[in-house]
Amino acid sequence: MPSIPLPFLTAIFLGLVLLRLWGAGGRHFSSLFLVTLLFYCAQSVLVGINWGISALPPLTLALVAIALPPLTWASLQDLMKPVSVRLLAGVSALIVALALAMYATYLVGWGVGPDLIIALTYLSFGVSLVQAARHGDLSWAEKQPFHMVMPAKLAFLSAGVLFVVSALVDTAVAIDFAVSGGRNAPTLVTAATLTMLCSLVALYLYVTTRSVHSSDASSSAALPRTDPELVSALERLKALMESERLYRKENLSLEMLSKASRIPSRQISEAVNALEQQNVPQFVNGYRVREACKLLQETKATITQIMFEVGFTTKSNFNKEFQRVTGMSPSAYRAHSRNVDA
């Protein structure tokens, strides 16, 4: 009985990351996103058949695999702003060109051609995605609702790591076929994919447990806590949060806070990091949780109704932040407050 191949699990993992990303954004699935997931599912099935059951005809798996980096890149670009028809046309043209290039090298008998094209494509897109998440222009994050920043960054990093490792694996397999006729290829694929899967899981845990703006926090840690500009900015921000209840906006982002308060985004992050010793999402969620506590005590509204009213969009994020601020769950807090009043 053939076992479930590890590449299948890896593709499922990245698909779940993208699903979590869209779920956190509270948006409907776009056609581009559905097409991308469809290609990942197709690749999973083909990889499972090729390495777990029987070998597929030449280029079958390669022609599907070559579409994944451009499609994933376009789907992630859609996080920043809806992709244009022109961009989609460019991505489609690139996929067709890469597929034709692989087929041409196969027809002329250049055996390493398809493998080389796939490896270079995966490596290029992988490095680009990792750099965009870690060192590139992250102004897109300022426009994202706070609950989406971590899933978005996770998707960029996960996809980038997946593509870089895939390029290395494809290169190693191609070399093995050239040297020993592919005798060690199954072992290489299994070992490399297991390492890739473990790395992606570790990356998932690492990113989702970090502060959203850790780089801002580290840079502002050296700033004096009594910096007049930061103190003034924080006071203005707090006054605005109290008077306008901006935290109730479920899609509140750093850019929206900056426009409403007329304080630069960077200064908001620095003020909150240095003076409150937390990041901006935690600062905003603190207001949401405090109002939720009041509503839990004073009203008979359900916890879900209260969650949406104060600005949270997902129950998991609400429960996590409520636990962080109060040390107990919403239901336990309501029960405790009623016991105290009684």
N, C-alpha and C positions, 0 to 999 in steps of 0.2 A: 504493500500500500504506500503510495507516494506521500511524503510529508508536506506540510504547508511551507512553501519557501519563505525565507526571511525577507527577500525583496517585497513580497506581498505585504508583510507587516509594516515595513518602512513606508511604503506608499500610503497605506492606511493611516499611519501616524501623521504624515504631513497633511493628508486630507482632513483629519480630525482637527488639526491646528487651524486650517483654513475655515472649517465649519465653526469652530469656536470664535474665530475672528468675526465672521459674519453674524453669528448669534449675538456677540457682544455689541455689534453695531446696531442691532435692531432693525436691520434692513432686509428687503426681499432679495432673493438670489437673482443676480444679473445673468444675462445670457452668457456673457464671457466667463463668469465664474462657473456656471454649469458645464460649459464646454471644457474648461480646464479640468474640473473634477472627472468628467467623462474620460478624458485622455489618461488621467492617473489610474482610473479603474481599468481601462483597457490595457495599460502597461502592466498593471498588477496581474491580470489574468494571463497575459502573454508570457511574462517572466515566469509565472508559476508553471505554465505548460512547458516552456522551453527548458527550464532547469529541474523541474520536478516530475515531468511525464515523458515528453519526447521533444526532440529538436524541431524547431519551426523552420520553414523555408527561409533562405537568405534574405536579409533586409526587412523581414516582417516586423521584428521587434525594433529595429533601428529606425524605421520610418515613423513609428509612433513615438519613440523616445525623443527624436529630434525636435518634436513640437512642444515638449514640456517646458524647456527654459523660456522661450519667447512667450508662451501662453501664461506661465506663472508670473513673469515679469509684468506683463500687461495687466493681469488681475491685481497685482500689488500696486501698480500705478493708479488703478481705479480707486484705491484707498484715499489718495490725495485729492483727486478730482475725477469726475466721470471721463473716461477715455473718449477721444474723438474718433469719428469715422476714419479720419486720415491716419491716426495711429493704428487703429485696427487693420486698416488696409496694409500699412507698412509691416505689421507683425505677420499678417497672412502671407505677404510677398516674401518675407524672410524665411518663413517655414517652407514655402514651396521651393525657394532657391536652394536651401540646405538639402531638402529631400532630392531635388534634381541633381545636385552636386554629388550626393552619395550614390545615387543610381548610376551616374555617369562614370564614376570611378569603378563601380562594380562591373559595368559593361566592358570597360577597357582592361579589366583584369588586374587592377591595382588593389590587391586584397586589403591593404592597411588603410585605404582611402576612407571608407565609411567610419571606421573606428577613430581615425584621426580627426575627422570632421566633428563627430559626436563629442570626443574628448575636449577639443578646443572650444566648442560651443558651450558645453557644460561648465568648463573652467572659467570662461569669460563672463557668463551670466552669474556664476556662483560668486566670483570675486566682486563683481559689481554690486550684488545684493548685500553681501557682508559689509562692504565699505559704506554703502548707503545707510545701513542700520547703525554702524559703529562710528564712522568718521565723516560721513557725508553731511550734506545739508539736511538737518532734521527739522526744518521749519514746518514741514508737513505735520509734525507731531503737535505743533501749537494749534492746528486747526481741528485736531481730532478731539471728540469727547473724551474726558479723562478715563472713562472705563474702557476705551478702545486703544489707548496708547500702548499698553503692554502687549495685547494680542497682536497689534500691527507690527511692533518691533520683533516679536517672537516669530511672526510669519516671515519677515525679511531675513532674519538670521537663520531660521530653520531651512528655508529654501536655499539660501546661499551655501550653507554647510553641506546640505544634501547634494547640490550640484558639483561642488568642488570634490567631495569624496567620490561621487559617481565618476567624475573625469579620471581620477587616479585609478579607480577600479577598472574602468574600461581600458585604460592604457596597460595596466598589468595583465589583463586577460588577453589583449592583443599581442603582447610580447610573448606570453605563454603559448599562444597558438603558433606564433612564428618559430619558436624555439623547440617546443615539444609536442606540437600538434594539438594543444588544448588539454593535455593530460591533467594539468593542475587547475584548470579553469573553474570547475565546480567548487573546489576547496577554496580558491581565492574569492569567488563570489560570496560563498557562505560566510567566511571569516570576515571579509570586508563589510558585508551587509550587517552582520551582527554588531560589529564595531560602530557602524554608522547609526544603527538603531539605538544603541546604548548612548551614543554621543548626543543624538537628537533628544532623547528623554532627559539626559542630564542638562542639556541646554534649556529645555522647556522648564525644568524645575528651577534652574538658575535665574532665568529671566523673570519668571512669574513671581519669584520671591524677592526680587530686588526692588528698590525704590525707583519710581518712574523717572525721576530726574536726578539720579545719583551723581551724574557729572556736575550738575549745578550745585548739589549739596557739597561736594568735595571742594569745588572752587570757591564757594562762599563761606566755607568753614573758617578760613583765615581772616575773613572780614570782621571788623570790630562789631560787637553786638550793639553798640551805642551809635553806630553810624547814623547821623541825622537824616540823611536821604532815605535810608532803608526804614528807619522808624516811621518817618512821615508817610512813606509809601504803604507800609503795613497798616497804619492807622486809617488811611483813606480807604484801603481795601476792606478793612473790617467794617467801617461805617457803611460802605456801599453794600456789603453782604447783609448787614442787619436791616438797612432801610429798603433795599430793592429785592431782597431774598433771591439773589441770583442763583444760589445753590439749588433752587427748585427746578431749574432748567435741566432736563435730563441729558441734553447734548452739550452741556457747558464745556467749553474748552479754554485753554490758556489765552488763545487769541481773543475770544469773546470777553474774558476778564480784562484783558489789556484795553480793548476798545471801550468797554463800559467805564473803566476807572481812569482811562487816559494815562496809564502807567505802562512803560515798556515791558514786554513779556519777560525779558531777562531780569529786570529789576524786581518784578513780582516774585520770580523764582528765588532770587537772591535774598529778598526780604523774608520770605516765608522760611526758606532753608536756614538762614542765619539766626533769625529771631524766634521762630517757632520750633526749630529743630525737627522739621518734617517737610515732606514735599507738598506741592500745591494740591494734588488730588486728595491727599490725607487731610490737608487744611480744609478743603471744600467739604469733604465727607464728614468732617467733624461737625460742621453746621447742620448737615443733613441728619446725622445721628442725634444731635441734641434736640432738634425739632421732633424727630421720630419718638424720642423718649417722652416728650411732652404729650404727643398725641396718644401714645400707648397708655399714659396715665389718665388723660382727661377725656378720651373718646372711646367709643365702642367699635370704631372702624377696624376692619381686619388688618392683619399685619401686611398683607399684600397691598391693600389699598393705601396704607400709610407709606409703604416702601415707594410706590409710584408718586405719591403726593409730595414727598420731600426731595425727589429728584433721582432716586436710584432706578436703574432699568433692569437689573438682574437680581434674583434672590440670592445667588451665591455671593455676589459682591456686597449686597446689603448685610447679609449675615456675617461676612468676614469683617467688614468695617465696624459693624455694631459690636462685635466681640472685641475688636481692637480697642475701641473707645470705652466701652462700659465693663468689659470683662465677663459678659454673659450674653446669651442669645436673646433676641427680641421677645420670644415667648416667656423665657425665664424672667426677663426684666418686668414684663407686664404682670406676671404672677407675683413677683416679689413686691412690686409697688402696691398691688391690691392688698396683700397681706399686711404691709406696713400701714396702709390707710385704715384697714379694719382694726 
